[in-house]
Amino acid sequence: MAIKIKVLIILLILLFFKNVNAQDKNVVDINANLMEFMEDKKMIVFTGDVVAKRADMTLYCSKLEVFYTENEKTKKKDIDYMIAKGDVKVVQRDRVAKGDIGKYLQKEDIIILEGNPVTVTEKGENQIIANKITFFMKENKSTVEGKRPRVIFKMGD
């Protein structure tokens, strides 16, 4: 009996640590007021107060379209890309980026924000304003495009 209890405790501990590690960058947790699953289009649409979390990044928007691919043998579904629409906001640590439309390309690990204007604020101080900002997550770099991209730096006191 004591061995069974010890085994059960070990299993519970392992399950706990598995859930703690579920916040890795390969897990996307999405919730919304409504979800539509369209298997024929390989698409899932989330609408109404959409919140999508992945590791240390959170996406907020009115509508999120998730396009996926399916492995024919295993039937496993993987996200191909996502399109966020309506009051798009991406929060990562001390950075906040806002735009009208956001795209996430999963294989490339790239986020593209577009709108008029797109803004990125760091630590509530420095600001980037443009029509399009592309974040290359793997390289930790970004490109800023538009008519005349603008950067506002707050200098030390």
C-alpha positions in Angstrom: 0.0 0.0 0.0 2.8 2.4 0.9 4.5 1.7 -2.5 1.3 2.5 -4.3 1.0 5.9 -2.5 4.7 6.7 -3.3 4.1 5.9 -7.0 1.0 8.0 -7.0 2.8 10.9 -5.5 5.7 10.6 -8.0 3.2 10.6 -10.9 1.4 13.7 -9.5 4.7 15.5 -9.2 5.7 14.6 -12.8 2.3 15.8 -14.0 2.7 19.1 -12.2 6.2 19.7 -13.7 4.8 18.8 -17.1 2.1 21.4 -16.8 4.7 24.0 -15.5 6.8 23.4 -18.6 3.7 23.7 -20.8 4.5 27.5 -21.0 7.3 26.8 -23.5 7.4 28.4 -26.9 5.8 25.4 -28.7 2.5 25.8 -26.8 -0.1 28.4 -27.9 -3.1 28.9 -25.5 -6.0 30.7 -27.2 -9.3 31.7 -25.7 -12.2 33.8 -27.1 -16.0 34.3 -26.9 -16.6 32.1 -29.9 -14.6 29.5 -31.8 -15.5 28.1 -35.3 -13.7 25.1 -36.6 -13.7 24.7 -40.4 -12.0 21.4 -41.1 -12.5 21.6 -44.9 -10.5 24.9 -44.9 -8.0 23.7 -42.3 -8.9 26.8 -40.3 -10.1 27.8 -36.9 -11.6 31.3 -36.3 -11.7 32.9 -32.8 -13.9 36.0 -32.3 -14.6 38.3 -29.4 -12.0 39.3 -26.8 -9.4 37.0 -28.2 -6.3 36.3 -26.1 -3.5 34.0 -27.4 -0.5 33.2 -25.1 2.8 31.7 -26.1 5.7 31.6 -23.7 6.3 35.2 -22.6 4.1 36.8 -25.3 0.4 37.6 -25.3 -1.7 38.6 -28.3 -5.0 40.5 -28.0 -7.4 41.1 -30.9 -11.0 41.0 -32.0 -10.6 38.2 -34.4 -8.0 35.5 -34.9 -7.8 33.2 -37.9 -5.6 30.1 -37.3 -4.6 28.1 -40.4 -3.1 24.7 -39.8 -1.5 21.8 -41.6 -2.3 18.1 -40.8 0.1 15.3 -41.0 -1.5 12.6 -43.1 0.0 9.7 -41.2 -0.3 10.9 -37.6 -3.3 13.2 -38.1 -1.5 15.7 -35.9 -2.4 19.4 -36.5 0.3 22.1 -36.5 -0.2 25.8 -36.8 1.0 27.1 -40.2 0.1 30.8 -39.7 -2.3 33.1 -37.9 -3.9 36.4 -38.9 -5.1 38.7 -36.1 -7.6 41.5 -36.9 -9.1 44.4 -35.0 -7.3 46.3 -32.2 -4.3 44.0 -32.4 -2.0 44.3 -29.4 1.1 42.1 -28.8 2.7 42.3 -25.3 6.1 40.8 -24.5 7.9 41.7 -21.3 8.2 45.5 -21.4 7.2 45.9 -25.0 3.8 46.7 -26.4 3.1 46.7 -30.1 -0.2 47.8 -31.6 -1.6 47.6 -35.2 -4.8 47.0 -37.2 -3.6 43.6 -38.6 -1.1 41.1 -37.3 0.3 38.0 -39.0 2.3 35.3 -37.4 4.3 32.9 -39.7 5.0 29.9 -37.5 7.8 28.2 -39.5 9.8 31.4 -39.9 8.9 32.6 -36.4 8.0 36.1 -37.8 5.4 38.6 -36.6 4.2 41.3 -39.0 2.1 44.2 -37.7 0.4 46.5 -40.2 -1.9 49.5 -39.8 -2.0 53.2 -39.8 0.0 53.7 -37.6 1.7 50.7 -36.0 3.3 51.6 -32.7 5.7 49.9 -30.5 6.4 51.2 -27.0 9.3 49.9 -24.9 9.3 50.4 -21.1 6.5 53.0 -21.6 9.1 55.4 -23.0 10.8 54.7 -26.3 8.4 54.5 -29.2 8.5 53.4 -32.9 5.7 54.5 -35.3 5.4 53.1 -38.8 3.0 51.5 -41.3 4.5 48.1 -41.0 6.9 46.4 -38.5 8.3 42.9 -39.0 9.7 41.1 -36.0 12.1 38.3 -36.7 11.8 36.4 -33.4 14.7 33.9 -34.0 17.2 36.7 -34.7 15.8 39.2 -32.2 15.6 41.9 -34.8 13.0 43.9 -36.6 12.4 46.0 -39.7 10.4 49.2 -39.8 8.7 50.3 -43.1 6.3 53.0 -44.2 6.1 56.4 -45.6 8.4 57.8 -42.9 9.1 55.6 -40.0 9.5 57.5 -36.8 11.4 56.6 -33.6 11.1 58.6 -30.3 13.9 58.0 -27.8 13.6 59.2 -24.2 17.1 60.2 -23.1 18.4 59.8 -19.5 17.5 62.5 -16.9 
